[in-house]
């Protein structure tokens, strides 16, 4: 096995990242000697050496763009390998949430979109913290246009995106975080050469009001310079008491064809979330006497001023250049800055006494303005080369970035007791804490980057093999500055150098419609969790394998797949139950312990998306998951073993022309979480269960002529009561009740 790893935990401050990793240097030399020369000659190859796959082209809009297609599937994806491959040619499980599907679902947030995606489980700790899971593990790799979204980010609004690509399984070739769960890549809308504009107004339950606008226009006569802007403004209340949110989202992006084969892109996007009445945790599952609390769905032990206000903006640019020999080069850079102001009080501790109303204790979090800054880079070149009379594809690249998180020192002035006298009459009418900064601060700097090289070999007309490897380097430390702003030292240092992650994938074309595939990669994921001694846990490691079959029908308008997957992951962070109840680390987090023996997750997955008839679109899938600890106990208990997702829509013609109806559903089997502190009053450790349930949604839209439409969405049609999270601090978070929204859209 090709692997060379050095792990260091010390106070050393040697630079961890080199401009060009060793693997990339070797790859470039190999490319120059054995790939580039044949590629330059590819255009003059004899006719009998016809290509077995199309040349890679990244200039302008590709067939992956879903806007305007009215389709629930996409022509291609690059999230897994950066090569432009169709879903059938990609040796991993792929789902694409297209622009049409987002609009039909009324999914304006990332969690709403992923809640209808094959194999993805959505959990919610509180109003502002949403988590995603797949195949037994948490999803940590969330990207925008292939680059890390950045830390401290608000829940993403979907108005900026053409589609959301979800690659299930590990994608360690493209990033150091080779999580075996999934990679989520949100792909921005692009300017169009023709003028187009749209506007929409959405009104929903709980005083939900949203306005959207989207404008794309050429900036010169031939459209070689073009721009696009998208904007959304929303204010809404909630089924939860006291909650209110105002949100503004926007983007401006400009493209310019500098010359034939050269595309320059630049833009900025932003999102500003201002919630009040935000929660910091869930509601208790048990009463103080051990009976079930079963509190109403609107219950919230927060205050009207509690907030997790967050602003984020990203400046991004890229250059796509066609090279000789039909090669292409991509240079990308993005800088993301995110600031948050968190002041929250929430009664998330204790258990209520139904007789007296006492028993709940307040948590208070009051901090000054925190700031995260991320610089991300993405550089690669790809193209064809000829070897042994056949045409193949190679790619070589480097990506990664630096993340810097700044926290202010100081104290908060709190003028209220830490308990609620009677939860039954709680209004949150207490004075807001005031944070007094003392001038000190800490900065946590994290660097993760690496180089990779891969090739897609056409070994025979029906057989294609992708072989590649990545070399990653990771480094993090926390730097302290006193009240005078003077650096006083570093701690929490961890470093891993030259971690090599191999990747192998193969696709065999059984017929014109079916292909069998297999893929294997190793895992490497640095952790931010700490043990009881406030030390980082060692990186997660393991391997991921997948075997499946894919089908492509109606000229690619319908895609289907079936997969078997197997993952072994070691050093998984788990709650340290040896510490006393309520024990927290200096940063307020829970003490964790590395599960050295590891967790094994395996299962089967089915996915289908696209056009069944010219008027009938469908998207859905089923996942069976079996996750187990080394001793055979069930792992990932909060993820269901059976998960079914379906969405469909039908466009009528004739007398009903202009009418479209649709619906979606999700069904899952039972889950549970082991209690953290035990069931009162005895404190015995037991399970907090969530029974299996199904949710149904409905949609109907009608075209009011050529340029306007109206759409009705009803989510949770049967008003099912269910939990979106079980077990967080022995609490539960209720899912949203029935919600109705009406939207009116026009195009120009």
N, C-alpha and C positions, 0 to 999 in steps of 0.2 A: 504494500500500500504506500502510495507516494505521499509522505507527510513528514514535515519537520517543524517542530513547535518548541518555542522557548517561552515559558511563562515566568514573569518576575513580579513579585510584590515587594516594593522597597520605596525609599524616598528618592531614588534616582530621578534626574530630570533630563536625561538624554532625549533628544528628539526621536519620536517614534516613527514618523512618516518621512519617507524619502520621496523626492519628486518623481522617480521612476522605479518602482519595485523591481527586484531581481527577475522575477518571473516575466515581467513585461519586457525587460531588456532582452532576455533570451527569445521571447516570442517575436519581437521586432526583427532581431537578427535572422531568425528562422524564416520569418515572413519575407524578408528581403532576399534571402538566398533561395528559398524553395517555393514561394507562393507568388510574390509580386511579379517576377519575370514571366512565369506561365500566364499570369492574369493579363499582362500587357499584350501577350500574344494571342489571347483568347479570341479576339475579334477576327484574326486571320486563320483560325483553325479550320481544317477541312470540314466539308459539309457532313461527312459521316460521323463526326464527333458532336452530334447535336446535344444541346443541353438537356439534362434531365430535371432541371428546376430553373425557374426564371431568375434573372439577375436581380440583386437587391437594389431597390431604388428608394431613397428617402427624401427626394426633392418634391416639395409640394404636398398636397393632400393625397393620402393613400387610400386603398380600398378598405382600410380599417374604419374610416369615418362613417359614423352611423346616422348623423343628422340628415333628415330629409329622406331616408330610405323607407320609413314606416315599418322597419324590420325589428324583430326581437333577437337577431343574431348579427355577427360581423364577419367580414371577409377574411380578416387576418388579425394577428396580435404579435407584438414584439416584447411583451413584458417578461417572458420566460427566458429568452436567449438573445434579445436585441435583433435577431434575424427576422425578416419579414416572412412569417410562415402563416399559412392558413391554420384554423383550429385543428384540422385533421392532420396537418404536418407537424404539430407541436406535441412532443412526447410527454405531456402532462395533462392533467384535468384543467380545463379552462371554461370559465363562464364570463360572458360579456353582458353587462347591463347597459343596453343601448339607450340612446336619447329617447326613442319612442316608448320604450318600456318605462323609463323614468317618468315621462309625462303621463302615461296611462295610469301608473300607480299613484300619481300625485306625490312622488317621493322627492321632497325638497331638501332632505338631510341624508347624510351618508348612512345613518343607522336605518332609516326607512327603506333605503335601497337594498342594503345587505340583509335586512329581515325577510326579503323575498328571494334570496340567492341560494342556490344549491349548496348544502353543506355548511353554511355559515350560521353560527349561533350568536345572538345579540344579548348581552347582559347589561344591567344598569345598576351601578352602585348608588347613585343619587341623580339629581336633576341634570348635573353637568358632566358626569363621568360615565361614559359608555364604553364597554369593552366588547371585543369580538373574538370568537373562537372558531376553530375548525380542526377536525381530525384529532381531537383530544387535547389540543394545546392552544394557548393564546396567540392572537395575531399581533405581531409587533412591527411588521414591515408594511407600512402604509406610505405610498409614494404619490407624487404629482408629476406627470410626464416623466416617469422613470427615476425621479430623484426624491430623496427623503422629504417627507412633509415637514419635519421639524418638530421639536419638542414644544410642550406647552401650547399646543394648537387647539382652537375651539372645534367643536363638532362641525365637520365640513358641510357647507351648503352646496347643492348640486347644480345651481344655475350656471356655473362656470364651465361645466364639463360636457363633452360630447358623449362620453361613455365611461364606464368603470370596468376595468379588466380585473378579474379575480383568477389568480393562478393557485390552485390548491396543491399542497405538497411543497417541498423545499425548492427554492430558487437560489441556492448558494453561489451559483456561477456569477450572478449579476450583483450580488451584495454580500457583505460579510455576515449579515444576519440570515443564515440559512435556516430559518424557522421551518419546521415540517408542517405547519398549519396552513398558511396561505400568504400570498402577497396581494395587496390591493393597490392597484395603480389607477389613479384618476387622470384622465386624459383631457386636457383643456380643449375647448372649442377653438377653431381657427378662423381667420378672416377668409371671406369668399371673394372671388373675382367679380361676382355680380352683386348688385345692391340687394339687401334683404333686411327687413326689420320686423319686429314683433313686440307686442306688449300684452300683459296679462294682469288680471285682478282676481285674487282668490280670497274668498270669505269662508270661514269655518267656525265650528263650535268653539265655545269659550273665547269669544271675541277675537278670533284669529283673523288678521287682516294682512294681506301680502300683495305687493306690487312688483312686477317684473318688467324689464325692458331689455331688448337685445337688438343691436344694430351692427351690421357689417356693410362696408362700402369700399369700393376701389378709390384710391387717392390720386390716380392719374388715368389717362385715357385708356391705356391698354391693360390696366389692372395689375401691373407689375409691382406696384406698391399699394397695399390695402390694409385696412384696419378694422378692428372689431371691439365693441364694448358691450358688456353685459352688467346689469345692475339689478339688485333685489333689495327691497325694504320690507321689513315684517315687524309687526307687534302682535303679541298674543298673550292670553292668560292660559290657564291650565285646569285640568280636573283636580290638581292639587291646590289646597288652600294657600293663598297669599302669593302664588307664583305669577310673575309677569316677565316677559322678555321683549327687548327691542334689539333688532339685528339689521345691520347694513352690510351688503356684500357687493363687490364690484371688481371689474377687470377691464383693462385696456391692453390690447395686443396689436402689434404692427408687424407685417411681413413685407419683405422687399426682395424681389428677384434682382440681385446685383448684376448678374449676367447669366447666360444660359448655364444651368447646372450649379448655380450658387444661390442659396436662400438664407437670408438673415432674418431672424425673429427677435423681437424685444417686447417686453411688456411688464406690467405690474398688476397684481391683484391684492385685494384686502378683504378682511372680514372683521367686523366690530360687533361683539355680543355684549349686551348689557342686561343680564338677568337680575331680578330682585325676588326675594322670597325663595332663594335657592336653598336646596337642602344639602346636608353633609352626612349622608347615610340614609338608612331606610327606616321602617317602622318595626317595632318588636313583634316577634312571632308568638311569644308566650306572655301571659300575665305573670305577676309575682307569685301567684299560687300554683303555677304550672299549667293552668288551663290555656287554651288558645285565645290569643288576644283578638284576632279577626277584626282589626280596626277597619273602619270604612276606607274606601279607595281615595277619598279626598284628604285623608289625615296627613298633616304635616306639622312637625314640631319645630318649625323654623321661626324666623322673624321677618317682618316686612322689608327690612333693610339688608338682609343677608344676600351677598352677591359673590359671584365668581366672574367679575367683569374681565373681558379679554379682548385685546386688539392684536391682529396679526396682518402683516403685509409682506409680500414677496416681490422682489425685482428679479426678472429672469431674462436671459438672452441665449441664443443658440445660433450656430452657423452650420448649415448642411452644404457640403461641397462634393460635387461629382468629380472623381479622379480618373486618370487614364485607366484603361482596361475595364471600364464599367464598375470601378470601385467607388465607394462613397465614404465620406468622413463626416463625423458629427462632433461638434464642440459645444458643450452646454455648461451654463453656470447659473446658479440661483442663490440669492441671499434672502433669508427669511428672518424677520424680527418680530418677536411676540412679547407683549407686555400684559401683565395681569395685576389686578388689584382685588385681593380676596379678603373680605371681612364677613365672617359667617358665624352664627351661633345656632346650634341645632341639638336637640335632646335626643341623642342617639345611643345613650348608655342607660342601662337599667331595665327594669320591667315594671309596667304599670300595675297599680293596685286598683281593680275595678270598683272596689267599695269606697276608697278614699280619694282616688285620682292621683295619689302620690307615687313616687318610685322612679321617675325619669330624671336623668341628670344631663346638664348641658355641656356640650363641647363648644369651645370658642376658638376660632382661628382668625387672627388679625395680623396681617403682615403688610409691609410696605410694598411698593411697586416692584415686582419681580420682572426680570427681562431675560429672554432667551434669544440668542443670535446663532444662526446656522449658515455656513457657507458650504455649498454642495457643487461638485464638479462631475462632469460626465463626458468622457472622451473615448471615441472608438472609431475604427475603420473596418469596413466589411466589403466583401465582394467575391467574385468568382475566380477560380483558377483551374487550370487543366492539368490533370495527372492521369497517366496511363490511358489516354484517349477519352477520359470522361471529365465532365465539368462538375466542380465542387464549390463550396462556399466556405470562406474563413472569416473570422472576426477577431480582432485584438483590441483591448481597451483598458481603461483605468477609470475608476469612479470612487467616490467617497466624499468626505468632508469633515469639517470641524464644527462642533456644537459648543456654545458657551452659555452657561446658565448663571445668572447673577441674582443673589438674594441679599436683602438689606438686614443689618443688625439693628436691634432696638427692642423696645418693650411696648406692650399694649396696655392701655388703661381700661380696666374692666370694672364697671360699677353695678354689678348685679350678682345675686347668688347663683351657684352652679346647679340648682335644682328647680324643677317646676312644681309649684305647690299642688296644682290640680290640672292634669292634662286635658280633662274634659272641657275646661273653660279657657284653654290656652289661646292667647291672641298674639303672642310675640311682642308685646308692648314693653320693651326694656330698652335702656339707652344703648346706642351704638358704641362699641369700643373705639378708642382713638389710639392709633399706632404712633409712637414717638421714636423716630430713627435716631441712632446715636452716632452715625457717620461711618460705622464699620460695615463691611460686607464680605461675602465669600463668592468665589467664582469657580464653578465646576466646568472643566474643559475636557471634552471628549473628542477623540479623533479616531475615525474608522475609515479606512480606505484600502484599496487593493487593485491589483492588475489581473486581467484574465485573458485567456486565449482559448479559442474553440474553433472547430471546423465541422462542417456538415458534409460528410463524404457520401457520394453516390456510388455505392459499391456495385449496384446492379440497378436495372430500370425500376424494380419494385422496392429496393432496399436502400434506406438512407440512415446513416449513423452520425450522431453528434457526439464528439469527444472534446472535452475541455477541462480546464482547471483554473482555479483562482488562488492567488496568494494574498492574504489579508493581514493587516496590522491594526491593532487596537491599543489605545492608550487613554487613560483617564486619571485626573487628579483634581483635588479641591484646594484652591488657593485662598488664604485668609488675608484680609487687610484690616488694620486697626482703625480707630476713629479719626486718625489723621490721613487715612488713605494709603498708609505705608504697608507694603507687603511684609507679612510676618512668618510665612511658612506654608508648606503644603502637606496634605494628608490624603488618605483614601487613594493612594496611588496603586494602579494596576496596569499591566502591560502584557500583551501577547503579540509576538512578532512572527511573521512569515507562516501563518496558519494556512496550509494548503488544502483546498477543498476540490476534490475531483468531481466531474460530472460526466455521465454517459447516458445517452438516449438513442433509441433505435425505433424506426418506423418502417413497417413492411406493408406494402400495398397489396392486399389480398385480391382486390378487384378495382374497378373504376369507382366504386362507391365505398368500399370498406378498407380500413387499415388496422393492423395490429401494432401496438407500441409497447415499449418498456423503457424505464429510466431509473437511474440510481445516482444519488449524490450523498456526500457526507455533510454533517451539520456543524456549525460553529456560531455560537451566539453569546457575546459578552453580556454579563448580567449587571444590573444596578441594585439588585436585592442584597441585603446585608445580614450577617449573622448577629447573634446576641452580643458579640463583642464589637459591633459596628464596623465589621470588615466585609468587603465585597465577597460574594460567593464566587467560586471558580466558574469559568465559562461553561455553558451547556454544550455538549457534544453528542454525537450519535450518527445515525444514517437513515436514509429514506429511500424506499424502493416502491415502484408503481408498475403495474402491468395492466393493459387495457386494450380495448377495441373502439374505433371511431368510425362513424358513418357520415357521409356527405351526400345530400340529396337535392334534387331540383336545382342543379347548377350552383350548389353552395348555399341555397336559400334556407335549407334546413340542416342543422348539425345535431348529431347524437353521439353519445359516448357511454361506455361502461368501463369501470376501473376497479382493480384490486390494489390496495395500498398497505404498506407495512412500515412502521417507524419505530426505531429504538432511540430513546433520548435519555441521556444521563445528566446528573447534576441539576435536575429540575428543582426550582425553588419551592419549598413547602413551608407552611406555618410551623414555627418552632413551639411545640406545646410544652417544652420543659421550662419555659419562663413563666413567671407568675401572671395571673389574669390582669389585664390592663397595662402590662409592660410595653413601653414604646422606646424606640431608639431616639437619639437626640434630634433627628429631623422629623420625628413624629410618625415614622413608619413602623410596621410590624417586624419583629425579629424572625428571620427565615433560616432554614437549614437546607443544604443541598441533598437531594435524594440520589446518593451515589449509585445505588443499584439500578436506578432508572425506571422508566415507564415504557411499556410497549403498547402501541396503538395499531390496530389493523381493522380493515373493513372493506366495504364495497360501496360503490357510488355509481349512480346513473344520472345522466343529464341530457336534456333535449331542448333545443331552442331554434326558433325560426318559423318559416312559413309552411303550413300544412296544405292550405289552398291559397290562391291569390288574395282571398279576403280573410283568412283565418291565421292568426299568429299565436304561438304558444311558447312558453318558457317554463321549465320546471326540472325537478330532479329529486332523487331519493338517496339518502345516506344511511348506511348501517355502520355503527362504530362500536368496536370492542377494545376498551383501554384497560390495562391491568398493571398493577404494581408487580415487582419481582416475586413477591410471595403469593401472587394470584388474586389479591384483593382488587375490586373494581377501582379504577382510577378515573379521573375526569368525571366525577359523579354529577356535576352540574350541567354536563352536556348529554343530550338524549342519545340513546342507542339507535333510535329510529327517528329520522327527520325527513318529512315530505314537504316539498314546495311546488306549487303550481300557479301559473298565471296565464291568462288567455284573453283574446279579444277577437271580435268578428265585425267586419264592415259590411253593412247591407247595401244592396243596390235596388234598382227598380223604384217602386213607390216609396220605399224606405231609404232611398239614397241619401247619404249624409249622416245616417245614424250608425253609431258604433257602440256595442255593448261588450262588457268584459267582466272579469272577476279574478280573484286570486285567493289562495288559501295556503295555510301552513298548518301542519299537524306534527306533533312530536310525542314521544313516549315519556314516561315518568323520569324525573331526576330527583336528586336530593343533595344536601350538603351536610356534612358533619358539623355539629355545633362547636363553637369556639370555647364557650365558657360553661356549657352544660345547661340542662333544663332546670329552672328553679322549682322549688326551693332547695332541692338536694344537690344540684350541680352535676348530675350524672350526664356524661357525654352521650348524646343521642343524635338522631338524624332530623333534619328539617326538610320535609318532602314537598315536591311539586308534582301533582298528578298529571298524567298525560292530558293534552288538550288540543283543540283545533280552532283556528281563527279563520273567518271568512270575510272577504271584502268584495265590494261590487262597484262597477263603474259604468257610466253611460255618457256618451258625448254626441253632440249634434252640430253639424256644419251649418252655419247661418250664412249661406252664400259661399263665395270663393275666399273671403278674407276674414271670416270671423267664425268662432265656435264657442259652444258652452259645454261644460263638463261637470258631472256630479260624481263624487266619490264618497262611498260609505265604508269606513274601516271598522273592523270588529262588528260586523253586521248583526250578530246575535248577542252582542253585549256580554261576551264571555268574561268571567272573572278569572284572572290568572296572575302569576307572579313573573316578572321579568328578571328577578334575581332572588335567590334564596341563600340565606346563610351569612351574608355580609354583616359581621358583628352580631350574629344571631338575629338578624332582621330579614325582612322581605320587602321587595319593591313591587307595588302593584303595576300591572300593565294598564295601558290606556283604555278607558271604556269606549263605547260606540262614539265615533266621530264622523261628522258629516261636513263636507266642504263643497263649495260651488265655485267654479272658475269660469271666467270669460276671457277669451284670447282673440287677438286680431293680428293679422299680418299686413304688411304694406309693400 
